[in-house]
């Protein structure tokens, strides 16, 4: 299950390091440099780029890297049927 990291303001390195401690071989990609977006089904995000999610046709989960999801819910292009979760 590839994961993509989508954020305009958070640095990916600490998050990737923490995730790899749990699962060393985890396939983590970073938007917008990632490729093969049809393989990605999980997005880890905070202050995301508009229309970024539309570029992932098989996205199943969007995880907010904070307690709130207000910013996500304001996105008019949020894919339908995708689970929205948050980190508490």
C-alpha positions, -999 to 999 in steps of 0.1 A, spaced: 0 0 0 19 31 -12 14 63 9 18 98 -5 27 128 17 9 160 6 16 192 25 26 228 16 38 235 51 50 204 70 84 188 63 81 152 53 113 139 68 101 136 105 69 119 94 87 95 70 112 86 97 85 79 123 65 57 99 96 38 88 104 30 124 71 11 125 74 -4 90 109 -1 74 99 -11 39 68 12 37 65 27 3 62 65 10 61 90 -18 61 128 -17 37 151 -37 44 165 -63 75 145 -71 58 112 -68 50 90 -98 26 61 -106 -2 78 -87 -27 51 -96 -8 28 -71 -14 51 -42 -44 45 -20 -35 64 12 -27 102 15 -11 117 46 -18 154 45 -19 188 61 -26 221 43 -28 202 10 -24 215 -25 -57 222 -42 -68 194 -65 -40 172 -54 -63 144 -44 -79 143 -79 -46 131 -92 -49 98 -73 -76 77 -89 -75 48 -64 -73 68 -32 -92 52 -4 -80 71 27 -70 107 34 -54 112 68 -51 147 83 -18 151 101 -35 170 129 -66 169 150 -88 188 126 -102 181 92 -119 215 85 -94 224 58 -101 191 41 -138 194 42 -137 228 25 -121 213 -6 -148 212 -33 -128 186 -52 -126 161 -23 -131 126 -39 -164 110 -30 -162 77 -12 -128 83 3 -125 78 41 -113 109 60 -94 102 92 -73 124 116 -44 120 139 -53 127 176 
